[in-house]
């Protein structure tokens, strides 16, 4: 009911905005959507922080957050802005309804724009769509995404859950292993879902945008955010960063500010605000805010380096620095509290003890002259070997697997692709032991 009511309200807003683009209807519509999103996702977070500020307790009941409210809210806001800017026209109601509730992208993206879907919907309703020509490509992509989720992401998820148990002690190597494992889990989980969404779209005759482009091969934070969650980056760039940056640039020029002031106002400010909002969009918690700020800081350093025309770093070193920055942001993203985030990062970079080995090593090396202690993630030899093997296997795989969703039409149905798909399905059926949701269902 919440989704249906939001759709009807936004459709009426869109009609008003199209008829009277300068009457302030866009502001009212955006505030309506943000208020709805804020109530369901951030009400308790806001009240909890107010309670802490005033030293009281409100005893708040948990709210049931409508599934995928962040994704379909962003899609509708984007259409409202495009209508105001005359980049789009309000479609017939059934076309609009289809655009919002199109099931492959409804739950966790990719965040589609109406301008991408409008022509495809019109062709479909005019019996001029691609029909079943992309069905085979879509089926392969769907199986490929499911394989990434079940066989790759879920295979390492157990170790991530152990590493990020609140209140449990971690050693330095365990903090690093847990953070790397989570990065790999998140990538294969979310990119797997995105592949499945694009595949389902192809199966019913629609092309959805690609969401990942081998992000762990990035050699800068700017490059990373052109490859990771591409549609979210595009949304925030188009509807948050660019408007703020252009307004700040015009103000800087009118005031004849110096280059440093212009950079701070037109680049640094919009970058930090954009990523602060993107972090807060992911969830109601201070660790999500710091996730956004850590990304914003990484991007700002990248921009300063370019603006100062400093020499390019060696590729391997640039890649390593970028991945360390990414891992830091992932720690904030995965932790349940800000306190836990800082603890994991402390153990990664300023550990309590560095020269310490797990107790189980004593049975293999009785003359080991290093202090030992029980480990949590690397609790025994079998668990350690399994985790290390998964990281060594999945790490290079994240760099080698191509972005098939970028050009699904290049997947040519053949005996070879058929055998590959059958093998993936066989592995998936063999490895599904219990139901698991996709990580981005939480947002």
C-alpha positions as CSV (number, residue, x, y, z in Angstrom):
1,X,0.0,0.0,0.0
2,X,2.9,2.4,0.8
3,X,4.4,1.8,-2.7
4,X,1.0,2.2,-4.5
5,X,0.3,5.4,-2.6
6,X,3.7,6.8,-3.3
7,X,3.4,5.9,-7.0
8,X,0.0,7.7,-7.3
9,X,1.2,10.7,-5.4
10,X,4.4,11.0,-7.5
11,X,2.5,10.6,-10.8
12,X,0.2,13.5,-9.8
13,X,3.2,15.5,-8.8
14,X,4.9,14.8,-12.2
15,X,1.8,16.0,-14.0
16,X,1.7,19.2,-12.0
17,X,5.4,19.8,-12.6
18,X,5.1,19.3,-16.3
19,X,2.2,21.8,-16.5
20,X,3.8,24.3,-14.0
21,X,7.6,23.7,-13.9
22,X,8.4,26.8,-12.0
23,X,5.6,26.7,-9.4
24,X,7.6,24.9,-6.7
25,X,5.9,21.6,-7.2
26,X,9.3,19.8,-7.6
27,X,10.4,21.0,-4.1
28,X,7.2,19.8,-2.6
29,X,7.4,16.4,-4.4
30,X,11.0,15.8,-3.4
31,X,10.2,16.7,0.3
32,X,7.3,14.3,0.2
33,X,9.5,11.5,-1.0
34,X,12.3,12.3,1.4
35,X,9.8,12.5,4.3
36,X,8.4,9.1,3.5
37,X,11.9,7.6,3.2
38,X,13.0,9.4,6.4
39,X,10.0,8.1,8.4
40,X,10.6,4.5,7.6
41,X,14.4,4.4,7.5
42,X,15.6,7.1,9.8
43,X,12.9,8.0,12.4
44,X,14.3,5.7,15.1
45,X,17.8,6.7,14.3
46,X,17.0,10.4,14.7
47,X,15.0,9.9,17.9
48,X,17.7,7.7,19.4
49,X,20.3,10.4,18.9
50,X,17.9,13.0,20.3
51,X,17.5,10.8,23.3
52,X,21.3,10.5,23.8
53,X,21.6,14.2,23.5
54,X,19.1,14.9,26.2
55,X,20.1,11.9,28.4
56,X,16.8,10.0,28.1
57,X,15.3,6.9,26.5
58,X,12.3,6.8,24.2
59,X,11.8,2.9,24.2
60,X,11.2,2.9,20.5
61,X,9.4,0.0,18.7
62,X,11.2,-1.3,15.6
63,X,9.7,-0.1,12.3
64,X,9.0,-2.4,9.4
65,X,10.8,-0.8,6.4
66,X,9.1,-1.4,3.1
67,X,11.2,-3.5,0.8
68,X,13.4,-1.5,-1.6
69,X,12.0,1.8,-0.6
70,X,15.3,3.5,-1.2
71,X,15.6,2.3,-4.8
72,X,12.1,3.0,-6.1
73,X,12.1,6.4,-4.3
74,X,15.3,7.4,-6.1
75,X,13.9,6.3,-9.4
76,X,10.8,8.4,-8.9
77,X,12.8,11.5,-7.8
78,X,14.9,11.2,-10.8
79,X,11.9,11.3,-13.1
80,X,10.4,14.3,-11.3
81,X,13.7,16.2,-11.8
82,X,13.9,15.1,-15.5
83,X,10.3,16.3,-16.1
84,X,11.1,19.7,-14.6
85,X,14.2,20.0,-16.8
86,X,12.2,18.8,-19.8
87,X,14.5,15.8,-20.2
88,X,11.4,13.6,-20.0
89,X,7.6,13.8,-20.4
90,X,5.1,12.2,-18.0
91,X,4.1,8.8,-19.5
92,X,0.6,7.3,-19.4
93,X,-0.1,6.0,-15.9
94,X,0.2,2.3,-16.8
95,X,3.7,3.0,-18.3
96,X,4.7,4.9,-15.2
97,X,3.4,2.1,-13.0
98,X,5.4,-0.4,-15.0
99,X,8.5,1.7,-14.8
100,X,8.4,1.8,-11.0
101,X,7.4,-1.8,-10.2
102,X,9.3,-3.6,-13.0
103,X,10.2,-6.6,-10.9
104,X,13.9,-7.4,-11.9
105,X,15.1,-4.0,-10.6
106,X,12.6,-3.2,-7.9
107,X,14.3,-4.9,-5.0
108,X,17.9,-3.8,-5.2
109,X,18.4,-2.0,-8.5
110,X,20.1,-1.2,-10.7
111,X,18.6,2.3,-10.4
112,X,17.1,2.9,-13.8
113,X,16.1,6.2,-15.3
114,X,12.8,6.7,-17.0
115,X,14.5,7.9,-20.2
116,X,16.1,4.5,-20.5
117,X,12.8,2.6,-20.1
118,X,10.3,4.9,-21.8
119,X,11.2,4.0,-25.4
120,X,11.5,0.3,-24.5
121,X,8.0,0.3,-22.9
122,X,6.5,2.1,-25.8
123,X,8.0,-0.4,-28.3
124,X,6.7,-3.3,-26.2
125,X,3.2,-1.9,-26.1
126,X,3.4,-1.3,-29.9
127,X,4.6,-4.9,-30.5
128,X,7.9,-3.6,-31.7
129,X,10.2,-4.9,-28.9
130,X,13.0,-7.4,-29.2
131,X,10.6,-10.2,-28.2
132,X,12.5,-13.3,-27.2
133,X,15.7,-12.5,-29.2
134,X,17.5,-11.8,-25.9
135,X,16.0,-14.7,-23.9
136,X,19.0,-17.0,-24.3
137,X,21.4,-14.2,-23.2
138,X,19.2,-13.3,-20.3
139,X,18.9,-16.9,-19.1
140,X,22.7,-17.3,-19.2
141,X,23.2,-14.0,-17.3
142,X,20.6,-15.0,-14.7
143,X,22.4,-18.3,-14.0
144,X,25.7,-16.5,-14.0
145,X,24.5,-14.1,-11.4
146,X,23.0,-16.9,-9.3
147,X,26.3,-18.7,-9.5
148,X,28.2,-15.7,-8.2
149,X,25.8,-15.3,-5.3
150,X,25.5,-18.9,-4.2
151,X,28.8,-20.5,-5.1
152,X,31.2,-17.5,-4.6
153,X,29.6,-14.9,-2.2
154,X,27.9,-17.4,0.2
155,X,31.0,-19.6,0.3
156,X,32.9,-16.9,2.2
157,X,30.1,-15.4,4.1
158,X,30.5,-17.6,7.2
159,X,34.0,-16.3,7.8
160,X,32.8,-12.7,7.4
161,X,30.1,-13.3,10.0
162,X,32.7,-14.6,12.4
163,X,35.0,-11.7,11.9
164,X,32.4,-9.1,12.4
165,X,30.8,-10.5,15.6
166,X,30.3,-7.6,17.9
167,X,32.4,-7.6,21.1
168,X,34.7,-10.4,20.0
169,X,38.5,-9.9,20.0
170,X,40.4,-9.9,16.7
171,X,44.0,-10.1,15.9
172,X,45.6,-8.0,13.1
173,X,45.7,-10.7,10.5
174,X,42.1,-11.7,11.3
175,X,40.9,-8.1,10.9
176,X,42.6,-8.0,7.5
177,X,41.3,-11.4,6.4
178,X,37.7,-10.5,7.5
179,X,37.7,-7.2,5.7
180,X,39.1,-8.7,2.5
181,X,36.6,-11.5,2.8
182,X,33.7,-9.1,3.2
183,X,34.8,-7.0,0.2
184,X,34.7,-10.2,-1.9
185,X,31.4,-11.3,-0.5
186,X,29.8,-8.0,-1.1
187,X,31.1,-7.7,-4.7
188,X,30.0,-11.2,-5.8
189,X,26.7,-10.9,-3.9
190,X,25.6,-7.5,-5.3
191,X,27.1,-7.9,-8.7
192,X,25.4,-11.4,-8.8
193,X,22.1,-9.8,-8.1
194,X,22.6,-7.1,-10.7
195,X,23.5,-9.7,-13.3
196,X,20.3,-11.6,-12.4
197,X,18.3,-8.4,-12.8
198,X,19.8,-7.6,-16.2
199,X,19.3,-11.2,-17.2
200,X,15.6,-11.2,-16.1
201,X,15.1,-8.0,-18.0
202,X,16.6,-9.5,-21.2
203,X,14.4,-12.5,-20.8
204,X,11.3,-10.4,-21.0
205,X,12.7,-8.0,-23.7
206,X,14.2,-5.2,-21.7
207,X,17.8,-3.9,-21.4
208,X,18.7,-2.7,-17.9
209,X,21.9,-0.7,-17.2
210,X,25.0,-2.5,-16.1
211,X,26.0,-1.9,-12.4
212,X,29.6,-3.2,-12.2
213,X,32.6,-2.9,-14.4
214,X,35.4,-4.9,-12.7
215,X,35.7,-2.4,-9.8
216,X,38.6,-4.1,-8.0
217,X,40.8,-3.3,-10.9
218,X,40.5,0.4,-10.3
219,X,43.7,2.4,-9.7
220,X,42.0,5.5,-8.1
221,X,38.9,6.3,-6.1
222,X,37.5,8.3,-9.0
223,X,38.0,5.2,-11.3
224,X,36.5,2.9,-8.6
225,X,33.3,4.9,-8.3
226,X,32.9,4.7,-12.1
227,X,33.0,0.9,-11.8
228,X,31.2,0.2,-8.5
229,X,27.4,0.5,-8.2
230,X,27.4,2.5,-11.4
231,X,23.7,3.5,-11.4
232,X,23.9,4.8,-7.8
233,X,27.0,6.8,-8.7
234,X,25.2,8.2,-11.8
235,X,22.2,9.2,-9.7
236,X,24.1,11.1,-7.1
237,X,26.3,12.6,-9.8
238,X,23.4,13.8,-11.9
239,X,21.0,14.9,-9.2
240,X,23.3,15.9,-6.3
241,X,26.9,16.6,-7.2
242,X,26.5,18.4,-10.6
243,X,23.8,20.9,-9.4
244,X,25.8,21.8,-6.3
245,X,29.1,22.0,-8.2
246,X,27.6,24.2,-11.0
247,X,26.0,26.5,-8.5
248,X,29.2,26.8,-6.5
249,X,31.3,27.4,-9.6
250,X,29.0,30.2,-10.7
251,X,29.2,31.8,-7.2
252,X,33.0,31.4,-7.2
253,X,33.3,33.2,-10.6
254,X,30.9,36.0,-9.6
255,X,32.9,36.6,-6.4
256,X,36.2,36.2,-8.3
257,X,37.5,33.7,-5.7
258,X,41.0,32.2,-6.0
259,X,41.7,28.8,-7.3
260,X,42.0,27.2,-3.8
261,X,38.7,28.7,-2.7
262,X,37.0,27.7,-6.0
263,X,38.3,24.1,-5.5
264,X,37.1,23.9,-1.9
265,X,33.7,25.4,-2.8
266,X,33.0,23.8,-6.2
267,X,34.7,20.4,-5.8
268,X,35.5,19.5,-2.2
269,X,32.2,20.7,-0.8
270,X,29.9,18.9,-3.3
271,X,32.0,15.8,-3.1
272,X,31.7,15.5,0.7
273,X,28.0,16.4,0.7
274,X,27.3,13.9,-2.0
275,X,29.1,11.0,-0.3
276,X,27.7,11.9,3.1
277,X,24.2,11.6,1.6
278,X,25.1,8.3,-0.2
279,X,26.4,6.9,3.0
280,X,23.3,7.9,4.9
281,X,21.1,6.5,2.1
282,X,22.5,3.1,2.7
283,X,21.3,3.0,6.3
284,X,20.5,4.7,9.6
285,X,23.7,4.5,11.5
286,X,26.8,6.6,12.2
287,X,28.9,3.8,10.6
288,X,27.1,4.4,7.3
289,X,27.8,8.2,7.6
290,X,31.5,7.4,8.1
291,X,31.3,5.0,5.2
292,X,30.3,8.0,3.0
293,X,32.8,10.3,4.5
294,X,35.7,7.8,4.1
295,X,34.8,7.5,0.4
296,X,34.5,11.3,0.1
297,X,37.9,11.8,1.7
298,X,39.5,9.3,-0.7
299,X,37.9,11.0,-3.7
300,X,39.0,14.4,-2.4
301,X,42.6,13.3,-2.1
302,X,42.3,12.0,-5.7
303,X,41.0,15.3,-6.9
304,X,43.7,17.3,-5.0
305,X,46.4,15.1,-6.6
306,X,45.0,15.8,-10.1
307,X,44.5,19.5,-9.5
308,X,48.0,19.9,-8.2
309,X,49.3,18.1,-11.3
310,X,51.4,15.7,-9.2
311,X,53.1,12.8,-11.0
312,X,51.2,9.6,-11.5
313,X,51.9,6.8,-9.1
314,X,53.2,3.4,-10.3
315,X,50.1,1.4,-11.3
316,X,50.7,-1.4,-8.7
317,X,51.1,1.2,-5.9
318,X,48.1,3.2,-7.1
319,X,46.0,0.0,-7.1
320,X,47.2,-1.0,-3.6
321,X,46.4,2.4,-2.1
322,X,43.0,2.4,-3.8
323,X,42.1,-1.1,-2.5
324,X,43.2,-0.1,1.1
325,X,40.9,2.9,0.9
326,X,38.1,0.6,-0.3
327,X,38.7,-1.9,2.5
328,X,38.5,0.9,5.1
329,X,35.1,2.0,3.7
330,X,33.9,-1.7,3.7
331,X,34.7,-2.0,7.4
332,X,32.4,0.9,8.2
333,X,29.8,-0.6,5.8
334,X,29.8,-4.1,7.4
335,X,30.1,-3.2,11.1
336,X,27.0,-3.0,13.2
337,X,28.2,0.1,15.1
338,X,30.7,2.8,14.8
339,X,32.5,1.5,17.8
340,X,33.0,-1.9,16.1
341,X,34.2,-0.1,12.9
342,X,36.9,1.7,14.8
343,X,38.0,-1.5,16.7
344,X,38.4,-3.4,13.5
345,X,40.4,-0.6,11.8
346,X,42.5,-0.3,15.0
347,X,43.4,-3.9,14.8
348,X,44.2,-3.6,11.1
349,X,46.5,-0.6,11.3
350,X,47.5,-0.3,15.0
351,X,47.1,-3.8,16.5
352,X,47.4,-4.5,20.2
353,X,49.8,-7.3,19.4
354,X,51.5,-7.9,16.0
355,X,53.9,-10.8,16.7
356,X,51.2,-13.3,17.8
357,X,50.3,-16.7,16.4
358,X,47.1,-18.9,16.9
359,X,47.3,-21.5,19.6
360,X,46.7,-24.4,17.3
361,X,50.1,-23.8,15.5
362,X,51.9,-25.1,18.6
363,X,50.9,-28.6,17.8
364,X,52.5,-28.3,14.4
365,X,55.5,-26.2,15.5
366,X,56.2,-27.0,19.2
367,X,59.3,-24.9,19.2
368,X,57.6,-21.8,17.9
369,X,59.2,-18.8,19.8
370,X,56.2,-16.5,19.4
371,X,53.5,-15.7,21.8
372,X,50.3,-17.5,21.0
373,X,46.6,-16.9,21.7
374,X,43.3,-18.4,20.7
375,X,42.1,-16.9,17.3
376,X,38.5,-16.4,16.3
377,X,38.5,-16.3,12.5
378,X,41.6,-18.5,12.1
379,X,40.4,-20.7,14.9
380,X,42.0,-24.0,13.6
381,X,44.1,-25.2,10.7
382,X,41.1,-26.3,8.6
383,X,39.3,-23.0,8.9
384,X,42.5,-21.1,8.2
385,X,43.3,-23.0,5.1
386,X,39.7,-22.7,3.8
387,X,39.6,-18.9,4.3
388,X,43.0,-18.3,2.8
389,X,42.2,-20.6,-0.2
390,X,38.9,-18.7,-0.8
391,X,40.6,-15.3,-0.7
392,X,43.4,-16.5,-3.0
393,X,40.8,-17.9,-5.4
394,X,38.1,-15.2,-5.3
395,X,40.6,-12.3,-5.3
396,X,42.0,-12.9,-8.8
397,X,38.5,-14.1,-9.9
398,X,37.1,-10.7,-9.1
399,X,39.6,-9.1,-11.5
400,X,39.2,-11.7,-14.3
401,X,35.4,-12.2,-14.6
402,X,34.2,-9.9,-17.3
403,X,31.2,-7.5,-17.0
404,X,28.8,-9.6,-19.0
405,X,25.9,-7.4,-18.1
406,X,27.5,-4.5,-20.0
407,X,26.9,-6.1,-23.4
408,X,24.6,-9.1,-22.9
409,X,23.9,-9.4,-26.6
410,X,27.5,-10.5,-27.0
411,X,26.6,-13.7,-25.2
412,X,26.1,-16.0,-28.1
413,X,23.9,-19.1,-27.5
414,X,26.0,-22.2,-28.3
415,X,26.8,-25.7,-27.1
416,X,29.7,-24.2,-25.2
417,X,27.7,-21.6,-23.4
418,X,25.0,-24.2,-22.8
419,X,27.4,-26.6,-21.1
420,X,28.8,-23.7,-19.0
421,X,25.3,-22.7,-17.9
422,X,24.4,-26.3,-17.0
423,X,27.6,-26.5,-14.9
424,X,26.7,-23.4,-13.0
425,X,23.2,-24.6,-12.4
426,X,24.5,-27.9,-11.2
427,X,26.9,-26.2,-8.8
428,X,24.2,-23.9,-7.5
429,X,21.8,-26.8,-6.8
430,X,24.6,-28.6,-5.0
431,X,25.6,-25.7,-2.8
432,X,22.2,-24.3,-1.7
433,X,21.9,-25.6,1.8
434,X,19.8,-22.8,3.4
435,X,17.9,-19.7,2.3
436,X,20.0,-16.5,2.2
437,X,19.0,-13.1,1.2
438,X,21.0,-10.7,-1.0
439,X,23.0,-8.2,1.1
440,X,21.5,-5.1,-0.6
441,X,17.9,-6.3,0.3
442,X,18.6,-4.4,3.5
443,X,18.7,-1.1,1.7
